[in-house]
Amino acid sequence: MLDRVKQALFDALGVHFGTLGGLPPLHVLDAYCGGGTLGIESLSRGAADVLFIDAGSDAIDCLKANLAALKLQRVSRILHEPAEDASFVPTDGPFDLIFADPPFPMNAAVSDAGSPLRRFFNHIVAERRLTPEGICIWRFERDRPPPATLDSWTTLRERHYGRSTLRWMRLPAVPGDGKARQAPQQP
């Protein structure tokens, strides 16, 4: 993700959570994390902890080096496996913020029921890994937009940055969860 896109994203997250320039102590999932820039930026802005997931060995090696250099291992956990098959443990989540930043070709097949990305989103829903107030930020290629709706997810907003689009999504309230959802603040 380009630095200007990341800056715009975190500025908008600060407005959304009412913590301009920072984040509250959120539990974050950085799926398809690569070198971990989104999760690391979350930690630098106040997130409590981050679970990083990526299947690529080179990405995990880079992530480990980045976390060690910044001394962030204590507030991080790494799963070296495909995000759609993540072996969550009970202490993993629910998350307040999920970043889904898969390689662009994965987004093209999201309409297919068995696609890896569709399985990832369904996995989050089935295991209730997002808090009732939580949001998921999904990055995809602007000229290859996925379906406007995605199973159980509600789109809150979309923002375009060059060839990237960021879709902010939320799960609908579960009857009886006792948590009313408010509309997000616009940056």
Z-matrix of the N, CA and C atoms (Angstrom, degrees):
N
C 1 1.454
C 2 1.529 1 108.01
N 3 1.306 2 115.90 1 133.01
C 4 1.456 3 120.92 2 179.17
C 5 1.524 4 110.64 3 -64.40
N 6 1.325 5 115.46 4 149.88
C 7 1.466 6 120.22 5 -178.35
C 8 1.517 7 112.70 6 -58.63
N 9 1.332 8 117.73 7 -38.77
C 10 1.468 9 119.18 8 -178.76
C 11 1.530 10 111.25 9 -68.87
N 12 1.324 11 116.72 10 -33.82
C 13 1.462 12 120.61 11 176.64
C 14 1.531 13 109.46 12 -68.58
N 15 1.321 14 116.23 13 -44.43
C 16 1.464 15 120.58 14 178.88
C 17 1.529 16 110.63 15 -61.46
N 18 1.330 17 117.25 16 -42.19
C 19 1.460 18 121.28 17 178.74
C 20 1.525 19 110.64 18 -62.18
N 21 1.335 20 116.64 19 -46.41
C 22 1.468 21 120.35 20 178.74
C 23 1.529 22 110.84 21 -61.88
N 24 1.331 23 116.79 22 -41.38
C 25 1.460 24 120.87 23 178.83
C 26 1.526 25 111.03 24 -60.85
N 27 1.322 26 117.25 25 -49.89
C 28 1.462 27 119.13 26 -176.93
C 29 1.521 28 112.62 27 -71.71
N 30 1.325 29 118.16 28 -28.44
C 31 1.469 30 119.92 29 172.12
C 32 1.529 31 109.53 30 -63.25
N 33 1.339 32 116.20 31 -44.69
C 34 1.470 33 120.42 32 179.02
C 35 1.530 34 111.46 33 -65.88
N 36 1.335 35 117.37 34 -38.07
C 37 1.471 36 119.96 35 177.11
C 38 1.526 37 110.77 36 -63.95
N 39 1.320 38 117.15 37 -39.43
C 40 1.457 39 120.38 38 177.10
C 41 1.515 40 111.91 39 -60.34
N 42 1.335 41 116.73 40 -42.30
C 43 1.462 42 120.71 41 176.55
C 44 1.532 43 109.69 42 -64.76
N 45 1.320 44 116.29 43 -46.35
C 46 1.471 45 121.24 44 -178.28
C 47 1.532 46 111.68 45 -56.60
N 48 1.333 47 116.03 46 -45.49
C 49 1.462 48 120.29 47 -176.93
C 50 1.524 49 113.01 48 -90.83
N 51 1.348 50 117.92 49 1.08
C 52 1.458 51 121.01 50 177.81
C 53 1.523 52 113.25 51 71.65
N 54 1.312 53 116.64 52 27.86
C 55 1.470 54 121.56 53 -178.66
C 56 1.527 55 108.38 54 -131.18
N 57 1.319 56 116.45 55 68.24
C 58 1.461 57 121.06 56 -175.08
C 59 1.523 58 111.26 57 -49.44
N 60 1.336 59 114.89 58 127.91
C 61 1.449 60 120.85 59 179.38
C 62 1.515 61 114.37 60 80.49
N 63 1.315 62 117.82 61 -4.24
C 64 1.456 63 120.39 62 -178.91
C 65 1.507 64 111.25 63 -148.20
N 66 1.313 65 114.75 64 -171.31
C 67 1.465 66 122.07 65 176.27
C 68 1.517 67 108.23 66 -132.66
N 69 1.320 68 117.45 67 149.94
C 70 1.461 69 119.14 68 170.86
C 71 1.537 70 108.99 69 -69.97
N 72 1.320 71 118.73 70 173.84
C 73 1.482 72 120.59 71 -178.80
C 74 1.534 73 112.44 72 -71.91
N 75 1.308 74 115.44 73 73.14
C 76 1.462 75 122.82 74 -176.71
C 77 1.521 76 111.73 75 -82.34
N 78 1.328 77 114.97 76 157.28
C 79 1.464 78 122.95 77 168.73
C 80 1.527 79 105.39 78 -99.09
N 81 1.329 80 116.13 79 120.74
C 82 1.460 81 121.63 80 -169.50
C 83 1.529 82 110.46 81 -118.57
N 84 1.325 83 115.39 82 141.87
C 85 1.464 84 123.10 83 171.72
C 86 1.520 85 107.12 84 -114.84
N 87 1.321 86 116.59 85 122.83
C 88 1.465 87 122.28 86 176.52
C 89 1.529 88 107.15 87 -110.65
N 90 1.337 89 115.44 88 93.34
C 91 1.466 90 121.68 89 -177.32
C 92 1.515 91 110.31 90 -88.82
N 93 1.330 92 116.51 91 144.24
C 94 1.456 93 122.25 92 -175.10
C 95 1.530 94 107.62 93 56.12
N 96 1.325 95 115.86 94 48.16
C 97 1.465 96 123.13 95 -165.09
C 98 1.516 97 115.89 96 -72.94
N 99 1.319 98 119.18 97 -20.51
C 100 1.457 99 118.79 98 -175.51
C 101 1.521 100 109.77 99 58.44
N 102 1.318 101 117.13 100 -128.29
C 103 1.467 102 121.72 101 178.75
C 104 1.509 103 114.30 102 -78.26
N 105 1.343 104 116.97 103 -2.24
C 106 1.459 105 121.05 104 173.49
C 107 1.512 106 116.67 105 87.92
N 108 1.332 107 117.74 106 20.66
C 109 1.465 108 118.68 107 -173.42
C 110 1.527 109 113.85 108 -61.42
N 111 1.335 110 118.38 109 -37.87
C 112 1.467 111 119.26 110 -178.72
C 113 1.526 112 111.63 111 -70.71
N 114 1.322 113 116.56 112 -43.15
C 115 1.460 114 119.58 113 177.90
C 116 1.516 115 112.27 114 -66.35
N 117 1.321 116 116.79 115 -41.59
C 118 1.461 117 120.75 116 178.97
C 119 1.529 118 110.37 117 -64.38
N 120 1.324 119 116.77 118 -42.38
C 121 1.472 120 120.00 119 176.60
C 122 1.527 121 110.30 120 -61.58
N 123 1.330 122 117.26 121 -38.68
C 124 1.472 123 120.58 122 177.11
C 125 1.519 124 110.94 123 -60.28
N 126 1.325 125 116.59 124 -45.16
C 127 1.468 126 120.41 125 178.82
C 128 1.522 127 111.00 126 -62.70
N 129 1.332 128 116.72 127 -40.86
C 130 1.465 129 119.55 128 -178.58
C 131 1.522 130 111.82 129 -67.03
N 132 1.332 131 116.51 130 -20.59
C 133 1.468 132 120.79 131 -179.50
C 134 1.529 133 112.96 132 -101.48
N 135 1.341 134 117.42 133 6.55
C 136 1.454 135 119.21 134 172.23
C 137 1.511 136 117.57 135 118.48
N 138 1.342 137 119.02 136 -2.79
C 139 1.469 138 119.99 137 177.85
C 140 1.528 139 109.94 138 -58.41
N 141 1.325 140 116.49 139 147.23
C 142 1.464 141 121.29 140 -178.19
C 143 1.519 142 112.08 141 -73.43
N 144 1.325 143 116.55 142 -41.85
C 145 1.459 144 120.83 143 -178.23
C 146 1.520 145 109.54 144 -164.29
N 147 1.332 146 114.69 145 163.40
C 148 1.467 147 120.71 146 -179.16
C 149 1.522 148 109.40 147 -138.33
N 150 1.332 149 115.35 148 136.07
C 151 1.460 150 122.36 149 168.06
C 152 1.522 151 106.13 150 -101.73
N 153 1.336 152 116.13 151 119.90
C 154 1.460 153 122.79 152 179.05
C 155 1.526 154 108.71 153 -100.92
N 156 1.340 155 116.80 154 135.17
C 157 1.463 156 120.95 155 177.82
C 158 1.521 157 109.65 156 -131.88
N 159 1.329 158 116.11 157 129.01
C 160 1.461 159 121.25 158 172.81
C 161 1.521 160 108.19 159 -158.59
N 162 1.320 161 115.74 160 147.24
C 163 1.463 162 120.71 161 -179.84
C 164 1.523 163 112.53 162 -91.23
N 165 1.315 164 117.49 163 -16.50
C 166 1.455 165 120.87 164 -175.09
C 167 1.518 166 113.41 165 -81.21
N 168 1.328 167 116.30 166 127.41
C 169 1.468 168 120.80 167 179.51
C 170 1.522 169 111.91 168 -62.60
N 171 1.330 170 117.74 169 -42.26
C 172 1.463 171 120.45 170 178.95
C 173 1.529 172 110.51 171 -63.59
N 174 1.327 173 116.75 172 -40.75
C 175 1.465 174 120.59 173 178.75
C 176 1.527 175 110.72 174 -62.74
N 177 1.314 176 116.64 175 -43.92
C 178 1.470 177 120.54 176 -179.67
C 179 1.522 178 110.73 177 -65.41
N 180 1.326 179 117.64 178 -40.90
C 181 1.472 180 120.38 179 176.75
C 182 1.527 181 110.62 180 -60.56
N 183 1.315 182 116.95 181 -44.35
C 184 1.467 183 121.62 182 178.34
C 185 1.523 184 110.44 183 -63.11
N 186 1.327 185 116.51 184 -44.67
C 187 1.463 186 121.38 185 178.93
C 188 1.523 187 111.14 186 -59.48
N 189 1.321 188 116.94 187 -47.75
C 190 1.468 189 120.47 188 -179.98
C 191 1.528 190 110.88 189 -58.92
N 192 1.332 191 116.47 190 -42.24
C 193 1.466 192 120.30 191 178.49
C 194 1.528 193 110.81 192 -64.03
N 195 1.331 194 116.70 193 -42.31
C 196 1.468 195 120.38 194 178.89
C 197 1.525 196 111.56 195 -63.00
N 198 1.320 197 116.60 196 -45.24
C 199 1.471 198 120.42 197 -179.47
C 200 1.527 199 110.92 198 -64.99
N 201 1.336 200 117.00 199 -39.99
C 202 1.464 201 120.30 200 179.12
C 203 1.526 202 110.68 201 -65.96
N 204 1.331 203 116.82 202 -43.98
C 205 1.464 204 120.64 203 -179.18
C 206 1.533 205 111.44 204 -61.13
N 207 1.326 206 116.01 205 -33.95
C 208 1.469 207 120.76 206 -178.81
C 209 1.531 208 112.61 207 -96.65
N 210 1.337 209 116.45 208 2.37
C 211 1.468 210 122.62 209 179.95
C 212 1.546 211 111.77 210 54.46
N 213 1.343 212 114.46 211 49.54
C 214 1.463 213 120.85 212 -178.34
C 215 1.530 214 113.19 213 -112.25
N 216 1.316 215 118.41 214 11.77
C 217 1.463 216 120.37 215 -177.63
C 218 1.534 217 111.78 216 -62.43
N 219 1.312 218 117.59 217 -32.09
C 220 1.465 219 121.98 218 -175.92
C 221 1.539 220 112.03 219 -65.96
N 222 1.320 221 117.22 220 -27.57
C 223 1.468 222 121.04 221 -177.60
C 224 1.531 223 111.37 222 -110.45
N 225 1.332 224 115.48 223 19.23
C 226 1.458 225 120.83 224 -177.55
C 227 1.523 226 110.64 225 -132.61
N 228 1.322 227 113.83 226 150.46
C 229 1.462 228 120.92 227 171.81
C 230 1.512 229 106.36 228 -136.28
N 231 1.317 230 116.23 229 143.38
C 232 1.465 231 121.46 230 -176.09
C 233 1.525 232 109.71 231 -121.16
N 234 1.330 233 115.88 232 132.16
C 235 1.461 234 122.08 233 169.34
C 236 1.526 235 106.94 234 -113.34
N 237 1.335 236 116.03 235 119.35
C 238 1.464 237 121.46 236 179.19
C 239 1.528 238 107.17 237 -96.75
N 240 1.311 239 115.24 238 81.22
C 241 1.460 240 122.34 239 -178.50
C 242 1.521 241 108.70 240 -165.81
N 243 1.321 242 117.71 241 166.13
C 244 1.463 243 119.42 242 177.03
C 245 1.532 244 110.56 243 -62.14
N 246 1.318 245 116.84 244 135.45
C 247 1.466 246 120.80 245 -178.21
C 248 1.526 247 112.02 246 -59.60
N 249 1.329 248 116.14 247 -33.37
C 250 1.468 249 118.80 248 -178.17
C 251 1.524 250 112.47 249 -71.06
N 252 1.320 251 117.33 250 -14.41
C 253 1.462 252 121.67 251 178.78
C 254 1.530 253 111.53 252 -117.07
N 255 1.308 254 116.55 253 22.54
C 256 1.462 255 121.18 254 -174.23
C 257 1.523 256 111.62 255 -55.08
N 258 1.313 257 114.67 256 132.60
C 259 1.471 258 120.77 257 178.59
C 260 1.526 259 108.93 258 -95.58
N 261 1.333 260 114.31 259 75.53
C 262 1.453 261 120.27 260 -180.00
C 263 1.523 262 110.92 261 -62.44
N 264 1.319 263 116.21 262 146.55
C 265 1.460 264 121.97 263 170.90
C 266 1.521 265 106.97 264 -108.02
N 267 1.340 266 118.33 265 163.29
C 268 1.463 267 119.62 266 -175.48
C 269 1.529 268 114.91 267 -53.99
N 270 1.325 269 118.19 268 -28.76
C 271 1.465 270 119.38 269 -179.74
C 272 1.522 271 113.09 270 -81.59
N 273 1.324 272 118.08 271 -4.20
C 274 1.463 273 121.66 272 176.96
C 275 1.524 274 109.22 273 -85.26
N 276 1.313 275 114.72 274 95.05
C 277 1.457 276 119.21 275 176.94
C 278 1.500 277 112.18 276 88.49
N 279 1.299 278 116.65 277 -175.18
C 280 1.456 279 123.26 278 8.82
C 281 1.529 280 111.07 279 -68.19
N 282 1.306 281 114.90 280 156.88
C 283 1.450 282 121.41 281 -175.55
C 284 1.522 283 110.94 282 -98.54
N 285 1.324 284 114.55 283 148.29
C 286 1.469 285 121.01 284 176.57
C 287 1.516 286 110.46 285 -88.86
N 288 1.327 287 115.62 286 -25.51
C 289 1.460 288 121.40 287 -176.39
C 290 1.522 289 108.32 288 -145.78
N 291 1.334 290 115.27 289 128.28
C 292 1.458 291 121.30 290 177.37
C 293 1.522 292 108.20 291 -122.76
N 294 1.331 293 115.22 292 129.44
C 295 1.458 294 121.16 293 171.87
C 296 1.521 295 107.39 294 -103.53
N 297 1.326 296 116.59 295 125.61
C 298 1.463 297 122.27 296 174.14
C 299 1.521 298 106.12 297 -117.11
N 300 1.313 299 115.40 298 100.96
C 301 1.467 300 121.56 299 -175.83
C 302 1.527 301 108.82 300 -124.25
N 303 1.338 302 116.29 301 63.72
C 304 1.469 303 119.51 302 -176.76
C 305 1.517 304 111.78 303 -73.08
N 306 1.334 305 115.83 304 161.55
C 307 1.469 306 118.12 305 172.32
C 308 1.529 307 108.94 306 -56.25
N 309 1.320 308 117.12 307 139.28
C 310 1.461 309 120.86 308 -174.22
C 311 1.524 310 114.98 309 -50.50
N 312 1.335 311 121.08 310 -40.12
C 313 1.467 312 118.75 311 -179.05
C 314 1.535 313 113.34 312 -58.84
N 315 1.331 314 118.11 313 -26.66
C 316 1.468 315 119.47 314 179.06
C 317 1.518 316 111.40 315 -65.24
N 318 1.322 317 117.25 316 -33.68
C 319 1.452 318 121.34 317 -177.79
C 320 1.523 319 112.62 318 -65.86
N 321 1.321 320 116.51 319 -30.05
C 322 1.458 321 120.51 320 -176.72
C 323 1.525 322 112.18 321 -62.25
N 324 1.316 323 117.41 322 -30.91
C 325 1.462 324 121.13 323 -175.52
C 326 1.528 325 113.04 324 -100.08
N 327 1.329 326 118.08 325 11.31
C 328 1.468 327 119.58 326 -174.69
C 329 1.531 328 112.17 327 -62.64
N 330 1.308 329 118.04 328 -22.34
C 331 1.465 330 120.66 329 177.66
C 332 1.523 331 112.03 330 -67.42
N 333 1.335 332 116.83 331 -24.27
C 334 1.459 333 120.69 332 -179.74
C 335 1.530 334 109.67 333 -75.38
N 336 1.318 335 116.52 334 128.98
C 337 1.474 336 121.18 335 -175.65
C 338 1.523 337 112.90 336 -55.64
N 339 1.321 338 117.93 337 -35.19
C 340 1.454 339 120.24 338 -176.85
C 341 1.521 340 114.81 339 -96.11
N 342 1.331 341 117.26 340 8.47
C 343 1.464 342 119.19 341 -177.68
C 344 1.527 343 110.44 342 -65.04
N 345 1.331 344 117.45 343 150.50
C 346 1.469 345 119.69 344 -179.59
C 347 1.525 346 113.32 345 -56.60
N 348 1.312 347 117.46 346 -42.15
C 349 1.460 348 119.32 347 -178.18
C 350 1.523 349 111.95 348 -67.98
N 351 1.328 350 116.36 349 -40.08
C 352 1.472 351 119.97 350 176.48
C 353 1.526 352 109.57 351 -62.02
N 354 1.335 353 116.76 352 -40.22
C 355 1.471 354 120.78 353 177.97
C 356 1.526 355 110.68 354 -64.19
N 357 1.336 356 117.31 355 -38.12
C 358 1.468 357 120.07 356 177.52
C 359 1.532 358 110.78 357 -60.17
N 360 1.333 359 116.43 358 -51.34
C 361 1.467 360 119.44 359 -179.07
C 362 1.533 361 111.30 360 -62.22
N 363 1.324 362 117.89 361 -40.78
C 364 1.467 363 121.35 362 177.60
C 365 1.526 364 111.43 363 -64.60
N 366 1.326 365 116.84 364 -36.34
C 367 1.473 366 122.66 365 178.31
C 368 1.538 367 110.08 366 -62.01
N 369 1.313 368 116.86 367 -43.15
C 370 1.472 369 121.69 368 178.45
C 371 1.524 370 109.85 369 -62.68
N 372 1.333 371 116.49 370 -43.15
C 373 1.462 372 121.05 371 179.88
C 374 1.528 373 110.87 372 -65.19
N 375 1.321 374 116.41 373 -50.89
C 376 1.465 375 121.14 374 -174.76
C 377 1.522 376 112.54 375 -61.51
N 378 1.325 377 116.24 376 -36.11
C 379 1.467 378 119.56 377 -178.03
C 380 1.518 379 112.76 378 -96.93
N 381 1.341 380 116.95 379 7.00
C 382 1.476 381 122.19 380 179.44
C 383 1.530 382 110.59 381 48.25
N 384 1.319 383 116.17 382 52.87
C 385 1.470 384 121.96 383 -177.53
C 386 1.520 385 113.22 384 -88.20
N 387 1.337 386 118.48 385 4.39
C 388 1.454 387 122.53 386 176.43
C 389 1.522 388 108.26 387 -118.86
N 390 1.344 389 116.67 388 130.90
C 391 1.461 390 120.15 389 179.13
C 392 1.528 391 109.73 390 -63.26
N 393 1.327 392 117.82 391 160.55
C 394 1.470 393 119.57 392 179.11
C 395 1.533 394 113.73 393 -57.56
N 396 1.320 395 117.25 394 -31.48
C 397 1.463 396 120.46 395 179.29
C 398 1.522 397 111.78 396 -94.73
N 399 1.327 398 117.38 397 -2.55
C 400 1.458 399 121.92 398 -172.79
C 401 1.514 400 113.71 399 -71.92
N 402 1.328 401 114.61 400 159.59
C 403 1.453 402 120.74 401 177.98
C 404 1.523 403 110.12 402 -129.76
N 405 1.299 404 113.95 403 153.58
C 406 1.462 405 122.55 404 175.76
C 407 1.522 406 106.92 405 -118.45
N 408 1.322 407 115.69 406 129.80
C 409 1.459 408 121.52 407 176.47
C 410 1.526 409 107.15 408 -107.06
N 411 1.325 410 116.19 409 117.96
C 412 1.455 411 122.09 410 -177.81
C 413 1.523 412 108.48 411 -113.08
N 414 1.318 413 115.63 412 124.13
C 415 1.465 414 121.00 413 177.69
C 416 1.522 415 108.96 414 -100.81
N 417 1.325 416 115.14 415 132.27
C 418 1.461 417 120.31 416 176.05
C 419 1.518 418 109.49 417 -144.37
N 420 1.312 419 115.41 418 167.20
C 421 1.459 420 121.79 419 -177.85
C 422 1.524 421 109.78 420 -74.08
N 423 1.317 422 115.51 421 128.80
C 424 1.460 423 121.67 422 -174.10
C 425 1.529 424 113.29 423 -58.71
N 426 1.326 425 117.32 424 -38.55
C 427 1.465 426 118.55 425 -176.66
C 428 1.527 427 112.80 426 -86.47
N 429 1.322 428 117.35 427 5.15
C 430 1.464 429 122.06 428 174.33
C 431 1.526 430 109.32 429 -132.40
N 432 1.314 431 117.31 430 63.33
C 433 1.463 432 118.77 431 -175.50
C 434 1.526 433 112.16 432 -67.14
N 435 1.315 434 116.19 433 140.99
C 436 1.457 435 120.33 434 175.76
C 437 1.525 436 109.47 435 -77.93
N 438 1.316 437 117.63 436 -178.66
C 439 1.466 438 119.71 437 178.89
C 440 1.531 439 110.99 438 -57.15
N 441 1.319 440 115.82 439 149.98
C 442 1.466 441 120.73 440 179.59
C 443 1.523 442 111.26 441 -63.89
N 444 1.310 443 116.64 442 -31.42
C 445 1.462 444 119.76 443 177.62
C 446 1.526 445 108.29 444 -122.00
N 447 1.303 446 115.24 445 154.04
C 448 1.453 447 121.06 446 -177.46
C 449 1.519 448 108.30 447 -138.60
N 450 1.307 449 115.77 448 96.12
C 451 1.465 450 122.29 449 178.06
C 452 1.525 451 111.83 450 43.08
N 453 1.328 452 117.12 451 -117.06
C 454 1.466 453 122.11 452 -172.26
C 455 1.521 454 114.15 453 -83.28
N 456 1.308 455 118.58 454 -3.00
C 457 1.460 456 121.61 455 -172.88
C 458 1.526 457 112.47 456 -86.26
N 459 1.319 458 115.37 457 145.32
C 460 1.458 459 122.32 458 174.94
C 461 1.524 460 108.08 459 -110.20
N 462 1.322 461 116.71 460 130.49
C 463 1.459 462 120.39 461 177.08
C 464 1.522 463 109.11 462 -83.70
N 465 1.330 464 115.43 463 126.75
C 466 1.460 465 121.33 464 177.96
C 467 1.518 466 111.27 465 -90.25
N 468 1.339 467 116.02 466 -41.13
C 469 1.463 468 121.41 467 179.99
C 470 1.515 469 109.71 468 -168.21
N 471 1.315 470 114.27 469 162.98
C 472 1.461 471 121.32 470 172.28
C 473 1.519 472 107.97 471 -134.47
N 474 1.333 473 114.60 472 141.46
C 475 1.459 474 120.84 473 176.10
C 476 1.529 475 107.60 474 -130.83
N 477 1.330 476 116.22 475 138.25
C 478 1.457 477 122.22 476 179.89
C 479 1.524 478 109.67 477 -104.03
N 480 1.331 479 115.47 478 134.97
C 481 1.461 480 122.87 479 178.41
C 482 1.516 481 107.10 480 -136.82
N 483 1.322 482 117.16 481 102.32
C 484 1.456 483 119.43 482 -177.46
C 485 1.517 484 110.02 483 58.55
N 486 1.348 485 116.94 484 -125.30
C 487 1.468 486 119.03 485 179.84
C 488 1.514 487 113.22 486 -91.24
N 489 1.319 488 117.27 487 3.93
C 490 1.472 489 121.28 488 178.83
C 491 1.523 490 111.77 489 -104.63
N 492 1.315 491 115.15 490 148.20
C 493 1.458 492 122.06 491 170.89
C 494 1.524 493 107.53 492 -123.95
N 495 1.315 494 115.95 493 137.69
C 496 1.455 495 121.61 494 174.34
C 497 1.519 496 108.02 495 -110.30
N 498 1.319 497 115.20 496 119.65
C 499 1.470 498 121.21 497 177.90
C 500 1.530 499 107.87 498 -105.50
N 501 1.325 500 116.50 499 123.04
C 502 1.459 501 122.94 500 176.51
C 503 1.526 502 106.79 501 -92.48
N 504 1.330 503 116.57 502 125.60
C 505 1.464 504 120.50 503 -176.16
C 506 1.526 505 110.34 504 -130.98
N 507 1.312 506 114.31 505 159.45
C 508 1.462 507 121.82 506 178.28
C 509 1.524 508 107.80 507 -145.44
N 510 1.314 509 114.72 508 155.28
C 511 1.461 510 119.72 509 173.54
C 512 1.518 511 109.02 510 -87.86
N 513 1.320 512 117.68 511 146.54
C 514 1.468 513 119.05 512 177.46
C 515 1.525 514 110.22 513 -66.28
N 516 1.319 515 115.59 514 155.09
C 517 1.461 516 120.52 515 178.75
C 518 1.521 517 109.75 516 -62.63
N 519 1.301 518 115.21 517 143.52
C 520 1.450 519 121.47 518 175.71
C 521 1.530 520 106.55 519 -90.49
N 522 1.337 521 118.50 520 128.00
C 523 1.460 522 119.00 521 179.16
C 524 1.525 523 110.39 522 -52.80
N 525 1.336 524 114.67 523 129.97
C 526 1.456 525 119.66 524 177.81
C 527 1.512 526 114.40 525 87.57
N 528 1.370 527 118.13 526 4.27
C 529 1.463 528 116.60 527 179.25
C 530 1.526 529 111.72 528 -79.97
N 531 1.346 530 116.46 529 -9.23
C 532 1.448 531 120.78 530 172.94
C 533 1.515 532 114.48 531 71.14
N 534 1.288 533 118.33 532 11.16
C 535 1.460 534 120.52 533 -177.20
C 536 1.525 535 109.41 534 -120.11
N 537 1.295 536 115.51 535 110.49
C 538 1.460 537 120.43 536 176.53
C 539 1.531 538 108.17 537 -77.83
N 540 1.298 539 115.41 538 142.40
C 541 1.450 540 119.85 539 179.01
C 542 1.515 541 109.36 540 -101.33
N 543 1.310 542 115.67 541 140.50
C 544 1.439 543 121.44 542 176.12
C 545 1.512 544 109.05 543 -105.84
N 546 1.310 545 115.64 544 152.93
C 547 1.459 546 119.49 545 175.82
C 548 1.511 547 109.15 546 -66.05
N 549 1.331 548 117.38 547 140.77
C 550 1.458 549 119.29 548 179.99
C 551 1.521 550 110.80 549 -67.74
N 552 1.328 551 116.44 550 151.08
C 553 1.450 552 121.35 551 175.91
C 554 1.516 553 108.04 552 -75.72
N 555 1.305 554 116.44 553 142.46
C 556 1.457 555 120.92 554 177.93
C 557 1.517 556 109.30 555 -85.88
N 558 1.348 557 117.80 556 134.56
C 559 1.464 558 119.56 557 178.09
C 560 1.516 559 111.69 558 -70.08
